[in-house]
Amino acid sequence: MWNRSDVDFIDSADVPWERPAEGEFGFLGGGRKRVLSRDLGDGAETAVQRVVDPQRGVLAAELDAYVLAGGGVLNGETIEVNDYVHIAAGAELDLVPGVRGLVLYCGFWTTPVFGPGEGDPGAISVTHTERLQWTPATWSGEVELRPGAMLKTLRKDDRAYIYLAAMMPGWRSESEESHPVYEESYKIYGDVLMGARGVMREGSYFFRSPGIFHGPLYSRGGTMSFIRSDAATTTEYRDPAPGGAWDELARQAYVD
């Protein structure tokens, strides 16, 4: 699942659409996917998937999904934009996209094998994230963050910590930082300066191994991201190198 090459970072719109292979989730009908990263060992992959036709069958892979656009009905329950869906391995799915289709951010824990059969239709949970309250961010440990960094915890167990992270317009963290966990992030909306790497915008994606320093961070217009880690994170901070201050980098990065 986590044995992947680092991706830091890409714009998902630059990744070509491809048809899922026969026997994979989304193959039925005219669906397409953009693969953002993949574990070549166990077949786990992260992709943006466009589903336009009903998908009925058993999904062999565990899946964390976030509704990016459109909507539909999953096992009798309506799903819509900003819903988080956790599907256990071996779940039986009856997914009917709405008239405008359905776009999902999909994090599969193994190869996304999908096909006919009988499974557990109850092995699915839907979290309507807009009904959850934002709470102050906890990833900084004892270091006090500037006000305006918030999170919503969506899943926390011995295998994963999944959450939404948001920053209000103008928020910044002036240090570089690293985390002792794997970290995978998809930008739902907004912008965030990721140090000298540039500005992540809507649809940007990264995958990082533990201990990779990044930052300073700054969001001009505010931002929200869907993040998966293998555990709740803590942070190590260091001062940026000369020329790497947040305001210097922002002047270069926000030229538009």
PyMOL commands that set and color helices and strands:
alter all, ss='L'
color gray80, all
select helices_A, chain A and resi 12-14+129-131+195-197+246-253
alter helices_A, ss='H'
color red, helices_A
select strands_A, chain A and resi 7-11+32-38+45-51+55-59+63-74+77-80+83-87+91-108+114-115+124-128+135-136+149-156+161-167+172-173+176-178+183-194+199-201+204-208+217-218+223-229+236-238
alter strands_A, ss='S'
color yellow, strands_A
deselect
rebuild
show_as cartoon
